[in-house]
Amino acid sequence: MAEDLSDKTEAPTQRRREEAREQGQIARSADLTAAALLLGFLLLMNSFGPGLIKALKSVMLELLSSKSLSNLDAANIGPTILRSFIAAAGAAAPLLVGGVIVAIVANLLQVGLFFSGQRLQPNFEVLSPLRGLGRLFQAESVVHLVINLLKLSLVGILAWSAITQRMDQIIAIQQLTYMQAFGLGAAIVYSVGLRIAVLLLVLAIIDYTYHRFKTERELRMSKQEVKEEMRRMEGDPKIKQRRRQIALQMASKRLAKDVPTADVIITNPTHFAIALKYDAASMHAPKVVAKGQDLLAQRIREIAIAHGIPIIERKPLARALYRLVEVGKEIPEQFYSAVAEILAYVYELTGKLRKQRSA
């Protein structure tokens, strides 16, 4: 495994990340979700707990009052229980809804909106006792055991420290009334729980960072894998080159057929070339019979020179016609004036040739 990882020096491609994500190989820490849920639940209890206790107290007083007990029979036991349930559920709703929201947000922050069916497919290999025993003695399992023991030790030390700081209050609890003792006990539990939750959250963030680093390391690729991945995504370079050659040949054949019919070639002068034709009897406006960029523009100029077609340099006009007008389409009205001026010049220049061509 070490040899494999030593060769994997390149960052994973986007496709590699997507494939790993589809297979459920994502950096995620279950401890982070649990710690966030614990901390969120404690904060929610601090905010909505008094209301819940008050609601439960009211329900118990109503159910156990002498009036309720005397009127409790088969006819009204259902409505009484339903009212009590609605009152308790309404008071507990903020805690339940808040807990669900915290759990969802904690997972979304880690993995985003993601669902993979790969993890739901049964894998009977993991049920093998021999493989299970083998995993117990792996170095990674030992590291996890040490980390969990360290977490447990830190939690124990923190809890002991928090309780020790309040030891005087705990000893004096016997002098308090029942409600005072209950309030003090709740405050101590909340204080200790909050400290533990914050500690667990910090440890969970460290654990998530480690999982991200580990996942990123496992997804790394060798130079050869990157080349093969790029070849799969973009196609074989030789095939792509052959396709480009075929496309250029087909384009050249079309140019050899269409460019000789043009009246004028408008150029950039080297990057763009547009062949225009105008026949007053059949066209409302001049038409683009061919256009090209770079190599195709050069080929258009070569064909035009071979057939004696005038080549006029108009940089802004050439760029605009190439960008806005498709082959076979008439030019927009915004170009009428500029193109008419060029055609008038060309007709005057080649009037004798046009007459010969018409004859």
Secondary structure as GFF3:
##gff-version 3
##sequence-region A 1 359
A	DSSP	alpha_helix	2	7	.	.	.	ID=ss1
A	DSSP	alpha_helix	14	22	.	.	.	ID=ss2
A	DSSP	alpha_helix	30	64	.	.	.	ID=ss3
A	DSSP	alpha_helix	66	71	.	.	.	ID=ss4
A	DSSP	alpha_helix	77	111	.	.	.	ID=ss5
A	DSSP	three_ten_helix	118	120	.	.	.	ID=ss6
A	DSSP	three_ten_helix	124	127	.	.	.	ID=ss7
A	DSSP	alpha_helix	129	136	.	.	.	ID=ss8
A	DSSP	alpha_helix	139	165	.	.	.	ID=ss9
A	DSSP	alpha_helix	167	171	.	.	.	ID=ss10
A	DSSP	three_ten_helix	172	175	.	.	.	ID=ss11
A	DSSP	alpha_helix	178	219	.	.	.	ID=ss12
A	DSSP	alpha_helix	223	234	.	.	.	ID=ss13
A	DSSP	alpha_helix	237	258	.	.	.	ID=ss14
A	DSSP	three_ten_helix	259	261	.	.	.	ID=ss15
A	DSSP	beta_strand	264	267	.	.	.	ID=ss16
A	DSSP	beta_strand	272	277	.	.	.	ID=ss17
A	DSSP	beta_strand	287	293	.	.	.	ID=ss18
A	DSSP	alpha_helix	295	306	.	.	.	ID=ss19
A	DSSP	beta_strand	311	313	.	.	.	ID=ss20
A	DSSP	alpha_helix	315	324	.	.	.	ID=ss21
A	DSSP	three_ten_helix	333	335	.	.	.	ID=ss22
A	DSSP	alpha_helix	336	349	.	.	.	ID=ss23
A	DSSP	alpha_helix	351	358	.	.	.	ID=ss24
###
